[in-house]
Amino acid sequence: MHDDGSDLKRRGTPESFPVGRKMNVLLTGATGYIGRRLKDRLLGRPGVRLRLLVRNARKLRGELPPGGDVVEGDTFDPQTLRRALEGAETAYYLVHSMGGGGDYERRDIESAINFREACLAAGVRRVVYLGGLGRRQDASRHLRSRIETGEALAGRPDKLELIWLRAGIIIGAGSASFEVMRHLVEKLPVMITPRWVRTLTQPIDVEDVLDYLVLAKDAPLKGTLVVDIGSEAMSFREMMLRTARVMGLRRTLIPVPLLSPKLSSYWLALLTPVPFSVASALIEGLKSETVAQNDNASRHFPQVRPESFEGAVRRALESMARGAVVSRWCDSGGGAACDLDKGEDDLGRAVCRDVRERPLRGLTADAVFVSVKSLGGRRGWFRFDWLWSLRGFLDKLAGGYGTNRGRRDERDLEVGDKLDFWSVADIREGKRLLLEAQMKLPGRAWLEFKIEGERLIQTASFLPRGLLGRLYWFATRPFHALVFPDLIRGVIRRARFLK
């Protein structure tokens, strides 16, 4: 659904787009948590002609309006950047390399410099960048990288304007921070909390972040402007207690000095949907204060009145209850754990397979496919759901996602969606669903459902990596003999209720 500007008006922000003329805008990171939502805000606006730069165009949801287009590639390819920025007046920089390996700091700076120089060559007037709150001298490794990225983009203020928005913890359905808080509050009546939960930060409603981003596109500003955004300052402890109150729960937090950041990261990874790497980055970021260092938000964007913390939590919970989660923290990333391959060559080379077939027996293909698309999440995996949960728990111990990541929408799936420890690699309505495993594995694994004629075909495929991979496949075959026949039977059985 495209935003028509009514949300900005309801929140007290006047329409800021020029009348009678379209501005050429490039949006990078359009498949990420913020990027997906910003894309929906900008699409169809009368003053915007939108172009998207994405690594994988298959992960885009919805259709671009007439005049919009997509460039597939990344910021490390000069030719791609030239095509993406051609004719652009404003460019949103919403990419980072954290998922791309241990050298993400170097890659972040290289990417930002590439983008800045390409903007200069293309005659781009303004770049809008979203980074994180924090001071360089005590920032975590991840936050320091975001600061250095902003500094790289700001390297030519005489030629290229930069509006550098800096946000703390973002509160919204599907955001990593909100998912962590919600799961902790739901699962633990009593929590033993380490020192880092007392550090001050400034949370902000995701809708407020989008308001600032939209307005920054054509605000009457020059040079480089750093804009720190957020609502009132509070500790993570206070955020959890306030979240509990909004949810109608009573929770007790007991502070102790013994839990190290690493041990806390494992604890969060086991109890919440985020893997160890995300939990660790969150905790490292909370070890030092992340509060606003300037008042430029109120000075230059007085139209935006930040939502209260309770209001942001309430909005996020309502979105989840309606099944209206636009994006999630795991929608995009630079590494194999979050992104999708463009082809299926590896699937074709898989040497280990478990194939099951069942006749439709009078059921329509549509009814069966609706049943297929409803797998996982709250509905689980039928009779042996406990075995799937056990596998997810073991994956969590290994630093993976586990099954408590759930799914974005309980009724529908799209390419790029996450489903427990799977990712949707391909979907053809009424015909095929292909899931790729995102577990910690000695190889690559897929689960495919195809409807051919009057039969449902379910195939589990595995491409082992070395001897360990082959041993893993054979060691798990006894479990496959339980879960896979039950899975296809359950899909058909449930489809009968959907006739």
Number of C-alpha atoms within 10 A of each C-alpha: 10 14 16 15 16 12 13 22 12 9 16 13 19 14 13 15 18 12 9 7 11 14 18 19 26 27 25 23 23 29 31 22 23 24 23 20 19 23 24 19 21 20 21 21 17 15 18 19 21 25 25 26 26 23 23 19 17 17 23 19 16 10 10 17 13 9 10 16 15 17 19 15 17 20 24 15 12 15 12 16 22 16 15 29 27 17 15 21 19 25 26 26 24 18 25 22 19 21 18 17 11 10 11 17 21 13 19 23 22 16 21 24 21 18 25 21 17 22 26 15 12 18 17 23 16 27 25 25 23 21 26 24 28 26 17 14 8 14 22 20 14 16 22 21 24 26 21 18 23 27 17 19 28 25 17 16 14 10 15 22 22 28 25 25 23 25 26 24 23 22 27 27 29 24 20 23 20 23 20 20 20 18 15 19 23 14 11 13 13 13 14 13 18 19 16 23 19 18 18 20 27 24 28 24 25 22 22 22 22 18 21 20 21 20 19 25 20 16 14 8 13 14 14 21 17 19 25 23 28 26 20 16 19 17 18 21 20 16 20 21 19 19 24 21 14 15 16 9 13 14 18 15 17 9 16 10 10 12 16 11 20 14 13 19 22 19 16 23 26 25 18 24 26 26 23 24 15 20 25 20 17 21 18 19 26 25 18 19 22 25 24 23 14 12 13 16 21 15 10 15 18 12 18 19 16 23 20 15 23 17 14 24 24 18 19 21 20 14 16 18 11 9 15 14 19 19 22 22 20 24 22 27 22 17 13 12 20 18 21 23 13 13 9 11 9 14 15 11 12 17 12 14 15 15 14 16 16 16 14 20 10 9 16 15 21 16 19 24 23 20 20 25 21 21 22 21 18 12 11 17 21 18 12 15 16 12 14 20 17 13 16 23 19 17 21 27 18 18 18 24 29 31 25 23 20 20 25 24 20 18 12 14 23 22 20 25 24 26 26 26 27 26 26 21 26 22 19 12 14 18 16 19 23 21 23 23 22 23 24 19 18 18 18 19 22 22 20 18 23 21 21 14 10 14 16 24 17 23 19 20 22 26 21 21 14 10 9 12 17 17 13 15 20 12 11 10 12 10 13 15 11 13 18 19 16 16 20 20 15 17 23 21 14 17 21 16 9 13 12
